[in-house]
Amino acid sequence: MLDIKFIRDNPDLIKAAVENKNDVADVDKILELDAHRRSIIGEVEELKAIRNKVSEQIAVKKKNREDVSENIARMKEVGEKIAGLDNDLRSVKEALEYHMLRIPNIPHVTVPVGPDEESNVTIREWGKIPQYDYELLPHWEVGKNLNILDLSAAARIAGSGFILLRGAGATLQRALISFMLDTHVRDGFIEVTPPFLSNEDAMVGSGQLPKMADDMYQLKDESFYLIPTGEVPVTNLHRDEVLSEDDLPLNYVAYTPCFRREAGAAGKDTRGMLRVHQFEKVEMVKLVHPDTSFDELETLLVQAEKIMQGLELPYRVRALATGDLSFAAAKCYDIEVWAAGVGKYLEISSVSNYTDFQARRMNTRFRDTNKTLRFVHTLNGSGVALARLVAAILENNQTEYGTILIPKILWPYMGGMAEITARA
């Protein structure tokens, strides 16, 4: 959520930001409602001043044993007007909040301006895309041949858009999760195991609602949602809290399953493990001082890259253009892993700075050295996401014999297994 004063002072900037993000929001309506709200508040304050004056007059008249009936009638009249205005104010505030929650965050000045992902900018590349002198298979065929990926069983259990890993495939995923958690904890992140359900306040606080409502799974007859990302519960750890400046930065990491309806995925590649309704992820979250948040964004990006480099997977880092930024992000980098079997890059991590956008919605503040209350800045990044990571390993590390070489850094997590062979 943006500061209403900032919107009031910069309406053209906000309108341009909304347009650049390919979003829709009624800035003029917000300004209209804000002006109405301030007008009502001013009128109420004037009436309260009159009521106080009449109250003083009544006290004086009673002391002098004078008739106060006229004053009491005036007091009642003023009170009724205040009550009516209070009701009006409540309605205006609700309408204002409705529209405020639909204003996206403002892209940072360093974000490239462009309508879609075609405008994203490659920042750097790491690793060499391997060359093969034998035919490569996509991961869904490799996984089926090795009996470690069973999409048919997943479909029978839950429907399309779900996956089932078996044997060494399941062990590989567990090994990746443990490796990522160990890496981030070793580098100073605090591991948490949060709830995998969240209430509406948490979803609103992180910016998932109301914007992404169509992508969420909500429990029938309940106010709970299945989390779409670990960002939701972890970022909300300090909702409605006042932290000390000495507490910052707070660095958290969590493993969670993630659930998304992918309502807007029509026409996108949904083969195998590329776009699914349930996937696992290790998520990093930072709550930081506003003065350091863009430096923290760069360090968070490096932290996510450390996972890719440890696994020796070629990847590239892309700075997202305005039209490809998420609703809540002010700046975002994507890490895209090369998947040899499908012959393209796959987004595997988004590392974002939300500035104070989420903190305002969550009311997460800190008291600085001057005893002034300020909103923290929040950041998050996948460190990194499955199942595309598993897909990339299956595709990049397949041998001419149809087996899969396990990245060396995972051998201890795989009980010494260095290769997944037929019918694992």
RAQUI-V484316 format. One record per residue. RES is the residue in one letter. SS is DSSP state (H for helix, E for strand, - for the rest). NEAR is the number of other C-alpha atoms within 12 Angstrom. D_FIRST is the distance of its C-alpha to the first C-alpha in whole Angstrom. Layout:
BEGIN
<<RES & SS & NEAR & D_FIRST> <RES & SS & NEAR & D_FIRST>>
END
This chain:
BEGIN
<<M & - & 39 & 0> <L & - & 34 & 4> <D & - & 28 & 7> <I & H & 28 & 9> <K & H & 17 & 12> <F & H & 19 & 11> <I & H & 30 & 10> <R & H & 23 & 14> <D & H & 14 & 15> <N & - & 19 & 15> <P & H & 26 & 15> <D & H & 17 & 17> <L & H & 20 & 15> <I & H & 33 & 12> <K & H & 28 & 15> <A & H & 25 & 16> <A & H & 35 & 14> <V & H & 31 & 13> <E & H & 28 & 17> <N & H & 31 & 17> <K & - & 36 & 15> <N & - & 25 & 17> <D & - & 28 & 15> <V & - & 22 & 15> <A & - & 28 & 12> <D & - & 25 & 14> <V & H & 35 & 13> <D & H & 22 & 16> <K & H & 24 & 16> <I & H & 34 & 13> <L & H & 30 & 15> <E & H & 22 & 18> <L & H & 29 & 16> <D & H & 29 & 15> <A & H & 21 & 18> <H & H & 23 & 20> <R & H & 28 & 18> <R & H & 22 & 19> <S & H & 18 & 23> <I & H & 27 & 23> <I & H & 23 & 22> <G & H & 18 & 25> <E & H & 23 & 27> <V & H & 26 & 27> <E & H & 20 & 27> <E & H & 19 & 31> <L & H & 27 & 32> <K & H & 25 & 31> <A & H & 18 & 33> <I & H & 23 & 36> <R & H & 26 & 36> <N & H & 20 & 37> <K & H & 19 & 39> <V & H & 26 & 41> <S & H & 24 & 41> <E & H & 18 & 43> <Q & H & 24 & 45> <I & H & 24 & 46> <A & H & 18 & 47> <V & H & 16 & 49> <K & H & 18 & 51> <K & H & 16 & 51> <K & H & 12 & 53> <N & - & 11 & 55> <R & - & 12 & 56> <E & - & 14 & 55> <D & - & 16 & 53> <V & - & 21 & 50> <S & H & 16 & 49> <E & H & 16 & 48> <N & H & 25 & 45> <I & H & 23 & 44> <A & H & 17 & 44> <R & H & 22 & 42> <M & H & 26 & 40> <K & H & 20 & 39> <E & H & 19 & 38> <V & H & 27 & 36> <G & H & 25 & 34> <E & H & 18 & 34> <K & H & 23 & 32> <I & H & 26 & 30> <A & H & 19 & 29> <G & H & 18 & 29> <L & H & 28 & 26> <D & H & 23 & 24> <N & H & 18 & 24> <D & H & 23 & 23> <L & H & 26 & 20> <R & H & 19 & 19> <S & H & 19 & 19> <V & H & 27 & 17> <K & H & 25 & 15> <E & H & 18 & 15> <A & H & 23 & 15> <L & H & 29 & 12> <E & H & 26 & 9> <Y & H & 23 & 11> <H & H & 28 & 10> <M & H & 38 & 7> <L & - & 37 & 6> <R & - & 32 & 8> <I & - & 42 & 7> <P & - & 43 & 7> <N & - & 45 & 7> <I & - & 41 & 10> <P & - & 39 & 13> <H & - & 28 & 15> <V & - & 14 & 18> <T & - & 17 & 20> <V & - & 29 & 19> <P & - & 30 & 22> <V & - & 29 & 21> <G & - & 23 & 23> <P & - & 21 & 22> <D & - & 21 & 23> <E & H & 24 & 24> <E & H & 17 & 28> <S & H & 20 & 26> <N & - & 27 & 25> <V & E & 26 & 27> <T & E & 21 & 29> <I & E & 20 & 29> <R & E & 19 & 32> <E & E & 23 & 34> <W & E & 25 & 36> <G & - & 19 & 39> <K & - & 16 & 41> <I & - & 23 & 41> <P & - & 22 & 44> <Q & - & 16 & 47> <Y & - & 17 & 49> <D & - & 9 & 53> <Y & - & 14 & 52> <E & - & 19 & 51> <L & - & 28 & 47> <L & - & 30 & 46> <P & - & 32 & 42> <H & H & 40 & 41> <W & H & 35 & 41> <E & H & 26 & 45> <V & H & 39 & 45> <G & H & 42 & 44> <K & H & 29 & 46> <N & H & 25 & 49> <L & - & 28 & 48> <N & - & 28 & 47> <I & - & 34 & 44> <L & E & 37 & 42> <D & - & 29 & 43> <L & H & 28 & 40> <S & H & 21 & 43> <A & H & 20 & 43> <A & H & 22 & 39> <A & H & 18 & 39> <R & H & 14 & 42> <I & H & 14 & 40> <A & - & 16 & 36> <G & - & 16 & 37> <S & - & 24 & 36> <G & - & 31 & 33> <F & - & 33 & 34> <I & - & 39 & 36> <L & - & 33 & 38> <L & E & 33 & 40> <R & - & 24 & 43> <G & - & 23 & 45> <A & H & 34 & 45> <G & H & 40 & 42> <A & H & 26 & 40> <T & H & 27 & 41> <L & H & 41 & 40> <Q & H & 37 & 36> <R & H & 27 & 37> <A & H & 30 & 38> <L & H & 40 & 35> <I & H & 36 & 33> <S & H & 30 & 35> <F & H & 31 & 35> <M & H & 42 & 32> <L & H & 34 & 31> <D & H & 25 & 34> <T & H & 31 & 33> <H & H & 35 & 29> <V & H & 24 & 31> <R & H & 17 & 34> <D & - & 22 & 31> <G & - & 19 & 30> <F & - & 27 & 27> <I & E & 24 & 27> <E & E & 27 & 28> <V & - & 26 & 26> <T & - & 21 & 27> <P & - & 25 & 24> <P & - & 25 & 24> <F & - & 28 & 24> <L & E & 30 & 23> <S & E & 36 & 19> <N & - & 26 & 18> <E & H & 28 & 16> <D & H & 25 & 13> <A & H & 38 & 14> <M & H & 38 & 13> <V & H & 35 & 10> <G & H & 37 & 9> <S & - & 49 & 10> <G & - & 41 & 8> <Q & - & 40 & 12> <L & - & 34 & 12> <P & - & 27 & 12> <K & - & 26 & 12> <M & - & 27 & 15> <A & H & 24 & 17> <D & H & 18 & 20> <D & H & 24 & 20> <M & - & 31 & 20> <Y & E & 32 & 23> <Q & E & 25 & 23> <L & - & 15 & 26> <K & - & 9 & 28> <D & - & 7 & 28> <E & - & 13 & 26> <S & - & 16 & 22> <F & - & 20 & 22> <Y & E & 34 & 21> <L & E & 34 & 23> <I & - & 40 & 20> <P & - & 38 & 20> <T & - & 48 & 19> <G & - & 43 & 20> <E & H & 47 & 17> <V & H & 44 & 15> <P & H & 43 & 18> <V & H & 42 & 18> <T & H & 46 & 15> <N & H & 37 & 15> <L & H & 34 & 18> <H & H & 33 & 17> <R & - & 30 & 14> <D & - & 22 & 15> <E & - & 20 & 17> <V & E & 25 & 18> <L & E & 30 & 20> <S & E & 26 & 22> <E & H & 25 & 22> <D & H & 15 & 25> <D & H & 19 & 23> <L & - & 27 & 21> <P & - & 28 & 21> <L & E & 32 & 21> <N & E & 33 & 22> <Y & E & 41 & 23> <V & E & 45 & 24> <A & E & 43 & 25> <Y & E & 41 & 27> <T & E & 36 & 26> <P & E & 31 & 27> <C & E & 37 & 24> <F & E & 30 & 24> <R & - & 29 & 23> <R & - & 27 & 25> <E & - & 28 & 24> <A & - & 19 & 24> <G & - & 16 & 24> <A & - & 17 & 26> <A & - & 10 & 29> <G & - & 10 & 31> <K & - & 12 & 30> <D & - & 17 & 33> <T & - & 20 & 33> <R & - & 21 & 36> <G & - & 36 & 37> <M & - & 40 & 34> <L & - & 34 & 32> <R & - & 32 & 29> <V & - & 34 & 29> <H & - & 34 & 28> <Q & E & 33 & 28> <F & E & 36 & 28> <E & E & 39 & 28> <K & E & 39 & 26> <V & E & 48 & 26> <E & E & 49 & 22> <M & E & 50 & 22> <V & E & 47 & 19> <K & E & 48 & 18> <L & E & 47 & 16> <V & E & 39 & 17> <H & - & 35 & 18> <P & H & 29 & 16> <D & H & 21 & 19> <T & H & 21 & 20> <S & H & 31 & 17> <F & H & 30 & 19> <D & H & 22 & 22> <E & H & 33 & 21> <L & H & 37 & 20> <E & H & 25 & 23> <T & H & 25 & 25> <L & H & 43 & 23> <L & H & 39 & 24> <V & H & 29 & 28> <Q & H & 38 & 28> <A & H & 43 & 27> <E & H & 39 & 30> <K & H & 26 & 32> <I & H & 38 & 32> <M & H & 39 & 33> <Q & H & 26 & 36> <G & H & 23 & 37> <L & - & 33 & 38> <E & - & 28 & 39> <L & - & 39 & 37> <P & - & 34 & 37> <Y & E & 39 & 33> <R & E & 34 & 31> <V & E & 34 & 28> <R & E & 36 & 26> <A & E & 38 & 23> <L & - & 39 & 21> <A & - & 34 & 20> <T & H & 40 & 17> <G & H & 33 & 19> <D & H & 34 & 19> <L & - & 42 & 16> <S & - & 36 & 14> <F & - & 39 & 10> <A & - & 44 & 8> <A & - & 41 & 11> <A & - & 43 & 12> <K & E & 45 & 15> <C & E & 43 & 18> <Y & E & 46 & 21> <D & E & 42 & 23> <I & E & 46 & 26> <E & E & 36 & 29> <V & E & 46 & 32> <W & E & 36 & 35> <A & E & 36 & 37> <A & - & 32 & 41> <G & - & 33 & 42> <V & - & 28 & 39> <G & - & 22 & 39> <K & E & 23 & 36> <Y & E & 30 & 33> <L & E & 35 & 30> <E & E & 31 & 27> <I & E & 43 & 27> <S & E & 40 & 24> <S & E & 43 & 21> <V & E & 45 & 19> <S & E & 47 & 16> <N & E & 46 & 14> <Y & - & 46 & 10> <T & - & 41 & 10> <D & - & 36 & 8> <F & H & 41 & 5> <Q & H & 47 & 7> <A & H & 43 & 8> <R & H & 34 & 6> <R & H & 39 & 6> <M & H & 34 & 9> <N & - & 31 & 10> <T & - & 32 & 12> <R & E & 34 & 14> <F & E & 34 & 17> <R & E & 21 & 20> <D & - & 21 & 21> <T & - & 13 & 25> <N & - & 10 & 25> <K & - & 13 & 24> <T & - & 14 & 20> <L & E & 19 & 17> <R & E & 27 & 14> <F & E & 39 & 12> <V & - & 43 & 13> <H & E & 40 & 12> <T & E & 55 & 13> <L & E & 51 & 15> <N & E & 52 & 17> <G & E & 47 & 20> <S & E & 48 & 23> <G & E & 47 & 26> <V & E & 51 & 27> <A & E & 45 & 27> <L & - & 42 & 30> <A & - & 43 & 31> <R & H & 41 & 32> <L & H & 47 & 33> <V & H & 50 & 36> <A & H & 46 & 36> <A & H & 45 & 36> <I & H & 41 & 39> <L & H & 46 & 41> <E & H & 42 & 41> <N & H & 43 & 42> <N & - & 39 & 44> <Q & E & 39 & 46> <T & - & 28 & 50> <E & - & 18 & 53> <Y & - & 19 & 54> <G & - & 30 & 51> <T & - & 32 & 50> <I & E & 36 & 46> <L & E & 29 & 47> <I & - & 38 & 44> <P & - & 34 & 42> <K & H & 24 & 44> <I & H & 28 & 42> <L & H & 31 & 41> <W & H & 22 & 45> <P & H & 18 & 45> <Y & H & 24 & 42> <M & H & 28 & 44> <G & - & 17 & 47> <G & - & 18 & 49> <M & - & 23 & 49> <A & - & 21 & 49> <E & E & 28 & 49> <I & E & 35 & 48> <T & - & 26 & 51> <A & - & 21 & 52> <R & - & 19 & 52> <A & - & 25 & 50>>
END
